[in-house]
Amino acid sequence: MKRNILCILLLFGIVVCMTGCNINNIFKTEEEKNDEKCQQIIMAIENHDADALKGLFSETALHETSDFSEGCDYLCGQWLGTLENLDVTGVFKHPQEIESIGIGLLSHHRSGIVFPEYIALFTGSDEAHLSLKETMHIPNAPCEKEIVKKDFVFSVKESIGCFRIIVHRYAKMPQWCTYKGVCDVFTLADHLIIKPKEK
């Protein structure tokens, strides 16, 4: 009897070695499988590997993962960050007919990054003649997801020679944040959006 058990274990060991199988892979939980899939996706994005991404998002690959509804948030690092109000001034060589001006911002409250309290847009013929065009107040509430990228756009619809956007951060982290009450509130921006008026 002992000899039979030893033979079965030996045979199982040979099969594992020949197939290159890892015993740990057989007993992975669904959460571990999903985490592994997320890591494969992130690596494919970082390596600009389109073929790997196609394979990871194929119909069969997604069906193999039983509970992939949460997915994973991916965030690249191409952001301008500040612990002060973000103040941007743009001056055109000649007056321009502008349709809209906006700024792209990030909210990731677990990292101490939240959308600002409000954004103010100033426009004018030059830096000496700027006046407040509009103030956009942003809701003081959690976003629909943990990591959210959003463009905040102002309608301009006039000829201007200069503009200024001031992103006013909170003095302290809001009460719904992970770091509620902390003074260091990050503002992260990735791009400025200037849309000329269509002719």
N, C-alpha and C positions, 0 to 999 in steps of 0.2 A: 504494500500500500504506500509506504514512504517513497519507494522507488518510483511509483506512478506519479506521485505529487511532484517529486523532484524533476521528473521528465517533463511534466506539464509546465512547470516554472521555467525550466531550461528552454523549452520550445517557445514559450511566450517571450523570453528574453531575446532569443535569436530573431523572432519576428519583429520585435521592437527595434533591434539594431539594424536589421536589413531594410526596413521601411523608413528608417530615419525618424521614426515617431518619438515623441517625447511623452512619457507617461503623464506628466503634468497637464499636457494639452487635452487629454481625454477627460479630465475632471475639472475643467475650468467652469466657473459660474457664468451666468449670462452677463452679469455686470463686468466681469473680467474680459469676456469676449467683446463687449461693447467698447470698453476702454481701449482694448488693443486695436479695434477698428478705428477709433478716433485718432490714436497715435499714428496709424498707417496713413490716414487722410492728411494729418498735419505734416508728416514727413514728405508725402507726395507733393503737397503745396509748396513747402520750403525748398524742395529739390526741383520744382517746376517740371514734374514728371506727369505729363498729360496721360500717357498710357496707363500708368498706375492708377490715376484718378478714375479713368474710364472703367477699369476693372473693379475698383472699390465701389463705384456707384452703378454697376450693372444690375439688372433686375435680379439675377440669381444671388449676387453678393448681398444685396439688401434683404432678400428673403431669408438668407442664412442667419441673419441677426434678428432674433425674435422680438426684442423690445428696443428699438433704436429711435423711439419717438423723441426723447430728450435731445439726442444728438450731442454736438459739442460746439462751443463758440471758439472761433479762431480769430486772433487779433494780431495784425502785423504791427511792427514797432515804428512806423513812419509818422510820428506825431510830434507836434511842438507842444511842450508842457510848461506850465507856469504855476506858481503858488500866489501870483498876483493877478489883478485884472488884466486881461489880454487886450492890448490897445494897438490897433492896426490902422495906419493912414496910407491911402493910395492917392497919388497925384498923376493925372494924365498930362501929356505934352500939349494936347489941344482939348477943348471941351468935347465930351462924347455924349451921344444919346444912349442912355443906359435903361434897360428894361428892369433889371433886378440885381441886387447884391446880396450875397449870403456867405455863411461860414459853416464849415463842417466840424461838428464837435462829437466828443465821446462821453458816454456815461458807463462807469464800471465801479459801482459804489463799494464793492468789497476791496478794491484797490485804492479807495480814497478819491475817486474821480467821479464827479457828478456834473450834470448840466448846470449852467449858471443860473443865478437868480433872475437876471434879465440881460438883454442885449440892446444897446443903443446905436442907431445909425445916424450919422451927421453927414450932410451933403452941402456943397457950395461951389462957387466958381474957383476958389483957391483956398489954401490953408487958413488964411486970415479971415475968410468970410464963410466959415462953416456954421450951419445951424442944425438943430435937432430935426431930423426927418421923421423918425418913428422910434418907439421903444417897444420891444417885444418881451413880455413877461412869460417865463416858462413855469409850468405847474410844479409846485413843490411836492412831488410824489414819486414813488418808485416807478421805473420804466417797466414795460411789459416783459422785458428779458433782463438778465443780469448784465449783459454787455450790449449796449445799443449805440450805433453810429447814426447821426442824424444831421441833415443840412437845415439850417435856419435861414430862411430867405426873406428879404424885404423887397417889396415892390417899389421901384424908383420912378420909372416912366418920365424922365426929364433929362435935359442936357446938363451935365456937371463937369467940372474940371478937377474936383477933389472929393474924396469921401473919407470918413473915419468910422470904424466900428470899435466899440468898447464892449467887451464881454465882462460883465460884473459878476464875479463869483460870490458865493455865500461867505460871510464872515466866519461862520462855523458850520461844520457838517450838519445837515438836517437830522431830525430825530429818527427818521426811518432808515438811516444809513448804518452800516456796520460800525463806523467810527463816529457815531453821533456825538456832537459837542466839540469835536477836535477842531483846532484852528487851521490846520494845514489842509486846505481844500484845493485839490488839483483841478486845473482846467486844461484839457487837451484838445487841440485843433489839428486837422489834417489838411484842409484846403480852404482857399478863399474863392468864392464863385462870383464872377462878374459877367453878366449876360447883356451884350449890347442889344439895342433896339433893332428889330428886324426891319429892313427897308422894303 
